[in-house]
Amino acid sequence: MVDIPAGSFQMGDLNGYNKKHYPNDPNFELPVHEVTIKAFKMSKYETTFAEYDAYVTATGKPRPNDLGIGRGSRPVGNVTWQEATDYAAWLSQKTGKKYRLASESEWQYAARAGTTTEYYWGNVASHDFANYGTETCCAEHISGADQWLQSAPVGKFPANAYGLYDMLGNVSEYVQDCFNENYIGAPTNGAPWLTGNCNIHVSLGGQWHNDVEGIRVSLRNAHPVIPTIVRDINFGFRLAQDN
C-alpha cells in the first residue's frame, strides 16, 4: 500500500475534452469541482490474478476466467463489482486491516498525483507509459514499451508521482461510487457517491484496447450495459485503505 497525502484538487475534465468531442452526449466528466481528500492508502498495483486466486482457494468462490490471456501477475479481470467488494471484505477479515475500493474522487486524485494534464505524465499519450490500444478507437496494439496486446503484468510501466503503477490503461478499475451522468451534486469531501443508479458502478483508468482518449485521467468508464452481475475481462480493481 502506498501513502496518498491529503490535499485538494480540481476533479473532472479540466481541458474541455468532453464538450469538444462529445457535444451531444451527457457531460459525464463535468462540472469541474474542487474536492478535498483526506490522507489514505492505495495499492501500488492492480489486484492480480495470483492474489485473487488465493482468495478463491481460501473461500471456494468462483474462479474468474482469464480467457487465455494469462494469470499470475496480470491484473484480475472477469470479476464483478460485488466480487471486488467481497474480496476487500475477505482481506480485511484475514489481515485485521480495513481494505475497500477507493471512491471516485480518491481514485482520480491519486491518479493525477498533483498534475492537471490529460495523463499523469503529460498531455500526449505514449505507449512508453501505459498499456493501451490504437490511437483511435479501439483495438489492441503493441508499440514502444507496450509489448502486450491484452493486459500487461502489473508494474511494467513507470509509476506516477505517488508511486502508483498502471493507473491508466491495462484494466479499468472499479470504485465504490454509483453511476451518475454528471458531477452535479457530487460529494466534495472525498466520500463515495452512493446515490444514483447503484445497479451500475463507475470504473476509471481505461483499458488495454482503448484509444488515447479513453485512458485520460478524467475518463469515467461506466455504462448502463454493465450492471453489477456482469463480468468483463477488461474490468478489475485495486484496493484502498483508511489511515
Secondary structure, DSSP 8 states (H G I E B T S, - for coil): -EEE--EEEEES-TT-HHHHH-TTS--TT-S-EEEEE--EEE-SS--BHHHHHHHHHHH-------TTS--TTSB--S--HHHHHHHHHHHHHHHSS-EE---HHHHHHHHHTT--SSBTTBSS--TTT-B---SSS-----BTTB--SS---TT-S---TTS----SBSSEEEEEEEE-SS-TT--SSS-----SEEEEEEEES--TT--GGGG-TT-B---TT--TT---TTEE---EEE-
